Amino acid sequence: MTQVREIKCPNCGEWTMWQGDIDDRCLFCGGFLESRQFSREIEKKVTKQLQQEDDYLYVGPGDGTMKQWFKRSLNRVRWVVILLQIAFFIFVSAMLVLISLLPG
């Protein structure tokens, strides 16, 4: 259950209802009540999308069927390699701990 409160609009100065969402607008002037936070959220979304599209294995909507399959396959291989590296480092760390605990 969201709580409705009143907040003073930074644009027109009138008191308006506010539910705490970043996209809430003033009832009088239609301006955003949290314009800075809204701008930051939009900027984060745009930046994330651009970083994703800059990836050389990004599967674009205009890619052909074979190209999409190839990119998805390479993405899976890339994640498998990353997970194997993590497992290897955990194994080596565990072995070092076990060796250090042995009386010698």
N, C-alpha and C positions, 0 to 999 in steps of 0.2 A: 504494500500500500504506500503510494507516494504521498508525501506531505506537501500541501500547497501553502506557500507563504507569499507575502508581499515584499516587493523589492522596488527600489526607486530606479527608474529607467535612466541609464547614463546618457541617453540621447536627448530625450524630451523633458526629463525631470519629474514625470508623473509616476505615481505609485501604481504598480501593476502586479498581477498574479504571476508567481514563479514556482515551477515544480522542481527546480534543481537540475534540469537538463541543459546541455550546452547549446541546444538549438531552440531554446525558448525565446519567443519574441514578445515585444511590448504590445499590449492591446490597443494602445493609442497611436503610436507612430510606426509600429511594425519593425523596429530595429531590434537587433540581437541584444539580449540582456547580458550575456557573457561573451562579448565579441572577441576579446583576447583569447579566451580558452577555445572558442569555436575556431578561430583562425589557426591556433596551434594544432588542433585535432585535424583540420583539413590539411595543413602542411605536413603532418606526420603521415597521413594516408597517401598524399601525392608522392612524398619522398620514398615511402615503402614501395609503391607501384613502380617508380622510376628505377629503383635498385633492382627490383625483380626483373624488369624488362631489360636492364643492362647485362644480365647474366647471359653468357653465351649459349647456355642450354635452355633458355626460356622458350617454352612452346607457345608460339604466337598463333593467333587465329587465322593468319594467312598461310601458315605452313601446310605443306602437302601431307598426305597420309603417311608416306614413308619417312619423311623428315620428322613428323611428330613422334612416330614409333621409335626412330633412332634416338631422338633427344630424350624421350622418356626412359629408354633402356639405359642410356648413358647416365641419366640422373640416378637410376636405381643402383647402377654399378658404383657411382661416386659415393652414395650413402653407405653401401656395403663396405667399401674400402675405409671410410671414416669410422664406421662401427668396429671394424676389425682392428684398426689402429688403437682405438680406445680400449678394446679388450686386451690387446697386447700390452699396453702400458699398465693396465690394472694387473695383469698376470705377472709382469716383471716386478712391479711394486710389491705384490704379495709375496713373491719369491724372496725379494730382498728383506722383507720383514721377517719371514720365516727363517732365513739364514741368520739374521742378526739375533734371533731369539734362541737359536741352538746354543747349548753350552759348548764352549770351545776353548 
